[in-house]
Amino acid sequence: MNDQFEIKLADFGLSKSYEEEDVMATLCGTPLTMAPEVMNREPYSEKCDTWSFGIISYYLLCLEYPYFAKGLG
């Protein structure tokens, strides 16, 4: 986090170059932090990263996930 409260989080294990207008469709990530459109194998954008960040933040604050993905736990 910098002085302007901008947060940068990276996991280069699943990184991909894209243009702003690109739509992605690869199923990848940790099921408990995936956005619904990724989990449902629908086209998605980089906005799904915001969903995942929210889930991770919730977990860090509460020490539990806000929900459980189907087929897990």
C-alpha positions in Angstrom: 0.0 0.0 0.0 1.4 3.4 -0.9 0.7 6.9 0.5 -2.4 7.2 -1.8 -3.8 4.0 -0.2 -3.4 2.1 -3.5 -3.0 -1.6 -3.0 -1.1 -3.8 -5.5 -1.4 -7.5 -5.1 0.2 -10.0 -7.6 0.3 -13.7 -8.1 2.4 -14.3 -11.2 1.7 -18.0 -11.2 -1.5 -17.4 -13.1 -0.7 -14.1 -14.9 -1.8 -13.2 -18.4 -1.2 -10.2 -20.7 -4.4 -8.7 -22.0 -5.8 -5.5 -23.6 -8.5 -3.5 -21.8 -11.2 -4.8 -24.2 -10.2 -8.5 -23.9 -12.5 -11.0 -22.4 -11.1 -14.0 -20.7 -12.5 -17.5 -20.3 -9.8 -19.7 -18.7 -10.9 -21.5 -15.5 -8.1 -20.8 -13.1 -7.6 -19.8 -9.5 -8.5 -20.9 -6.1 -12.2 -22.1 -6.0 -13.0 -20.3 -2.7 -11.8 -17.0 -4.1 -13.2 -17.2 -7.7 -15.8 -14.8 -8.9 -19.1 -16.4 -9.9 -18.5 -15.8 -13.6 -15.2 -17.6 -13.5 -16.6 -20.5 -11.5 -19.5 -20.8 -14.0 -17.1 -20.7 -17.0 -18.5 -17.5 -18.4 -16.5 -14.8 -20.1 -14.9 -12.4 -17.6 -12.7 -9.4 -17.3 -10.0 -8.2 -14.9 -12.9 -7.0 -12.6 -13.0 -10.6 -11.2 -9.7 -9.8 -9.4 -11.7 -7.2 -7.3 -14.0 -10.0 -6.2 -11.1 -12.3 -5.3 -9.4 -9.4 -3.4 -12.6 -8.9 -1.4 -12.8 -12.6 -0.5 -9.2 -12.7 0.6 -9.6 -9.5 2.6 -12.7 -10.9 4.4 -10.7 -14.0 5.2 -7.8 -12.0 6.6 -10.1 -10.0 8.8 -12.5 -12.8 9.9 -10.3 -15.9 9.6 -13.1 -17.7 7.7 -14.5 -17.5 4.2 -17.8 -15.7 3.6 -19.2 -18.8 1.8 -18.1 -22.2 0.7 -17.8 -23.1 -3.0 -19.9 -26.0 -4.2 -18.1 -29.3 -3.9 -15.7 -28.1 -1.2 -15.7 -28.6 2.5 
